Amino acid sequence: MIPRLLLLTATCAAAGEAPVVREPFRIEKEFTATALPAEPAVFSLDPASWQSFVVETIADHGRAVKKGEVVVAFEREDYDRKVEDLKRAVEKERLAVTQAEAGVAKLEKDTGLQLTAFQRAKAEADEDLDYFKKTGRPAAEKQAAHSVEMARFRLAGEQEELKQLNAMYAEDDLTEETEEIILKRQKFAVEDAEFDLHEAERRVDRTLKVELPRQQEAYEKAAAEAALTLQQAEATLPAALESAKIDLAAAKVSLERQATELDRLEKDGSLLTWKAPADGIVLYGGIEDGEWQLGELAKALRPGGSVPLKRGLLSLAPAAEPVHVTAGLDPAIAAQLAEKAHVSLHPAGRDDLEAEGTIVALAPLPGIDGKRQVKLDVEWPEDFTPVPATPVACRAVVYQNEEALTLPKNALHSADGGWAVTVKLADGNTETRPVQRGRVDDKKAEILSGVEAGQVVVIPD
């Protein structure tokens, strides 16, 4: 025979009604954590220069390896070729710098010598011009005048001598043949003196009007050209030297940069092979902030795969290190947890095994991924040790009341800023009553005041 109360309950439930029940009430939150090594060795690529990392060989995920055993090796043919090319380029640049240094040193000496030579040439041209104007031309003019005077003096002397011979021979009635010869010769001497005078005057006229002005013009031109040459040399030679020094400095900078790049590239060579730093188990993916991160990376961790940079690629769970359980939680779930809270755990694939754990650390704020990190201390059965990276189902009791008044959550409705329920009275009528709500789970609500056990509430459609 069915008890009257149960019959009433079933009838009410079918009619959109439910009783207020006093019963144990607990709220549990489930989340998935991961068993991870406490101190994993994580391999990530953060190269200084080399950017292409293609897997050549890689240990299988979950494989046990010994210390010093190669976990992953990347193809290095292109890398080695790049290193050799860069070494040759550095050596070539070093030779170019050596040659440039020698060229600059020689150019410095040549520049000084050339400037000195051009300065001396200008000084000599200025001295030649000054001497010609002050001494040479006046002396040449005097010399020209003197040559005319000498020609005139000679002509006068010859003429006087001819005059005296004519006078002396004129006293004789007869001129001897010898005297004729003497007179003829003297006449010729006079004519020759006259010719020399005309030539001297002609030469003096050309000297004064043509040759000396031309000489002065030539000296002035030479001085001007020497000054211009010096001016150009003073402008261009130091500039050429400075340009050569700039080129040398640029070559040194280029050499330094290439040498630095070579050094960075050679250091990246150590990243092309990763050996196990200890005995342990290989895990694909990185372990960061207590989380195992793999995702799309699994597609690249194979021979021929090109792996990304600056993230954890492989992890090693050291054999001697303990295994912890960690999780990254949604802040809404994490907010309901607290340190020292009790948690039940089931390793994946072992529903028959339940372990007890305690929350020992809970991050106060979400990380950049939006999750709050939680760490659990677990008492595993003596005959069981979780494999690293094993998912673990966790269930934590976040609230418990052994004698709570409960009713269906959807029986509540808001009223005057609070909560209320519709109570069915004994006469079949209903009455709205305000209630104080406690905690709520997916189906039920805890009621702190306003109704009593056994009363029936109406569930709105």
Residue pairs with C-beta under 8 A, 6 or more apart in sequence:
8 19
8 456
9 18
9 19
12 18
12 19
12 424
12 456
16 458
16 459
16 460
16 461
17 424
17 456
17 457
17 458
17 459
18 407
18 408
18 411
18 456
18 457
18 459
19 407
19 453
19 454
19 455
19 456
19 457
20 405
20 406
20 407
20 447
20 451
20 452
20 453
20 454
20 455
20 456
20 457
21 405
21 406
21 407
21 453
22 403
22 404
22 405
22 406
22 453
23 403
23 404
23 406
24 400
24 401
24 402
24 403
24 404
25 399
25 400
25 401
25 402
25 404
25 406
25 439
25 441
25 444
25 446
26 397
26 399
26 400
26 401
27 336
27 397
27 398
27 399
27 400
27 439
27 441
28 395
28 396
28 397
28 398
29 333
29 336
29 337
29 395
29 396
29 398
30 393
30 394
30 395
30 396
31 327
31 329
31 333
31 394
31 396
32 327
32 391
32 392
32 393
32 394
33 325
33 326
33 327
33 345
33 374
33 376
33 391
33 392
33 394
34 291
34 292
34 325
34 326
34 327
34 389
34 390
34 391
34 392
35 323
35 324
35 325
35 347
35 386
35 387
35 388
35 389
35 390
35 391
35 392
36 287
36 290
36 292
36 317
36 323
36 324
36 325
36 326
36 388
36 389
37 280
37 287
37 315
37 317
37 318
37 321
37 322
37 323
37 324
37 388
38 321
38 322
38 323
38 324
39 318
39 321
40 283
40 287
40 315
40 316
40 317
40 318
40 321
40 388
41 276
41 277
41 278
41 280
41 315
41 316
41 318
42 286
42 287
42 288
42 312
42 314
42 315
42 316
43 71
43 72
43 274
43 312
43 313
43 314
43 315
43 316
44 286
44 310
44 311
44 312
44 313
45 53
45 271
45 307
45 308
45 309
45 310
45 313
46 309
46 310
47 53
47 268
47 271
47 309
48 264
48 265
48 267
48 268
49 261
49 264
49 265
49 268
50 79
50 82
50 265
50 268
50 271
51 309
52 78
52 79
52 306
53 74
53 271
53 272
53 306
53 307
53 309
54 74
54 75
54 304
54 305
54 306
54 307
55 72
55 73
55 74
55 75
55 300
55 301
55 302
55 303
55 304
55 305
55 306
55 307
56 73
56 74
56 75
56 76
56 303
57 70
57 72
57 73
57 303
58 71
58 72
58 73
58 301
58 302
58 303
58 314
59 65
59 69
59 70
59 71
59 72
59 282
60 282
61 282
61 283
61 284
61 301
62 281
62 282
62 283
62 387
62 389
63 281
63 282
64 279
64 280
64 281
64 282
64 319
65 71
65 276
65 279
65 280
65 281
65 282
65 316
66 276
66 279
67 276
67 277
67 278
67 279
68 275
68 276
69 275
69 276
70 273
70 274
70 275
71 274
71 275
71 276
71 282
71 314
71 316
72 273
72 274
72 313
72 314
73 272
73 273
73 274
74 271
74 272
74 273
76 269
76 272
79 265
79 268
79 269
79 272
82 265
83 262
83 265
83 266
83 269
86 258
86 261
86 262
86 265
87 262
89 258
90 255
90 258
90 259
90 262
93 251
93 254
93 255
93 258
94 255
96 251
96 255
97 248
97 251
97 252
97 255
100 244
100 247
100 248
100 251
101 248
103 244
103 248
104 241
104 244
104 245
104 248
107 240
107 241
107 244
108 241
111 237
111 238
111 240
111 241
114 233
114 237
115 230
115 233
115 234
115 237
118 226
118 229
118 230
118 233
118 234
119 230
121 226
121 229
121 230
122 223
122 226
122 227
122 229
122 230
124 226
125 219
125 222
125 223
125 225
125 226
125 227
126 223
126 226
126 227
128 219
128 222
128 223
129 216
129 219
129 220
129 222
129 223
132 215
132 216
132 219
133 216
133 219
136 215
137 212
137 215
137 216
140 207
140 212
141 207
141 208
141 212
144 203
144 204
144 207
144 208
145 204
147 200
147 203
147 204
148 197
148 200
148 201
148 204
150 200
151 193
151 196
151 197
151 199
151 200
151 201
152 197
154 193
154 196
154 197
155 190
155 193
155 194
155 196
155 197
157 193
158 186
158 189
158 190
158 192
158 193
159 190
159 193
161 186
161 189
162 183
162 186
162 187
162 189
162 190
165 179
165 182
165 183
165 186
166 183
169 175
169 179
169 183
172 179
175 183
274 314
276 282
276 316
277 316
278 316
278 318
278 319
278 320
279 318
279 319
279 320
280 316
280 317
280 318
280 319
280 321
281 316
281 317
281 319
281 387
281 388
282 314
282 315
282 316
283 292
283 314
283 315
283 316
283 317
283 388
283 389
284 294
284 297
284 298
284 301
284 313
284 314
284 315
285 292
285 293
285 294
285 295
285 297
285 298
285 312
285 313
285 314
285 315
286 292
286 293
286 311
286 312
286 313
286 314
286 315
287 293
287 312
287 315
288 312
289 328
289 367
289 369
289 373
290 324
290 326
290 327
290 328
290 373
290 375
291 326
291 327
291 328
291 371
291 373
292 315
292 389
293 311
293 312
297 307
297 308
297 311
297 313
299 305
300 306
300 307
300 308
301 307
301 313
301 314
307 313
317 323
317 388
317 389
323 385
323 386
323 388
324 375
324 376
324 377
325 345
325 357
325 375
325 376
325 378
325 386
325 392
325 394
326 373
326 374
326 375
326 376
327 373
327 374
327 376
327 394
328 367
328 369
328 371
328 372
328 373
328 374
329 337
329 371
329 372
329 373
329 374
330 371
331 366
331 370
331 371
331 372
334 362
334 363
334 371
334 372
334 374
336 398
336 399
337 359
337 362
337 374
337 396
337 398
338 359
338 362
339 359
339 360
339 361
339 362
340 358
340 359
340 360
341 358
341 359
341 396
341 397
341 398
342 356
342 357
342 358
342 396
342 397
343 356
343 357
343 358
343 359
343 376
343 394
343 395
343 396
344 354
344 355
344 356
344 357
344 394
344 395
344 396
345 354
345 355
345 356
345 357
345 376
345 378
345 392
345 393
345 394
345 395
346 353
346 354
346 355
346 392
346 393
347 353
347 355
347 384
347 386
347 390
347 391
347 392
347 393
348 390
348 391
348 392
348 393
350 384
353 381
353 384
355 378
355 379
355 380
355 381
355 384
356 378
356 379
357 376
357 377
357 378
357 379
357 394
358 376
358 377
359 374
359 375
359 376
359 396
360 375
360 376
360 377
361 373
361 374
361 375
362 372
362 373
362 374
362 375
363 372
363 373
363 374
364 372
365 372
366 372
367 373
376 394
380 386
386 392
399 439
401 438
401 439
401 446
404 438
404 446
404 447
405 446
405 447
405 448
405 451
405 452
405 453
406 444
406 445
406 446
406 447
407 421
407 444
407 445
407 447
407 451
407 457
408 443
408 444
408 445
408 457
408 459
409 440
409 441
409 442
409 443
409 444
409 445
410 459
410 460
411 421
411 422
411 445
411 457
411 458
411 459
411 460
412 419
412 420
412 421
412 435
412 437
412 445
413 419
413 420
413 421
413 422
413 460
414 420
415 432
415 434
416 434
418 434
418 435
418 436
419 434
419 435
419 436
419 437
420 432
420 433
420 434
420 435
420 450
421 432
421 433
421 435
421 447
421 450
421 451
421 457
421 458
422 430
422 431
422 432
422 433
422 457
422 458
422 460
423 430
423 431
423 432
423 433
423 451
423 455
423 456
423 457
423 458
424 430
424 455
424 456
424 457
424 458
425 431
430 458
433 450
433 451
434 450
435 447
435 448
435 449
435 450
435 451
436 447
436 448
436 449
436 450
437 445
437 446
437 447
437 448
438 445
438 446
438 447
438 448
439 445
439 446
440 446
451 457
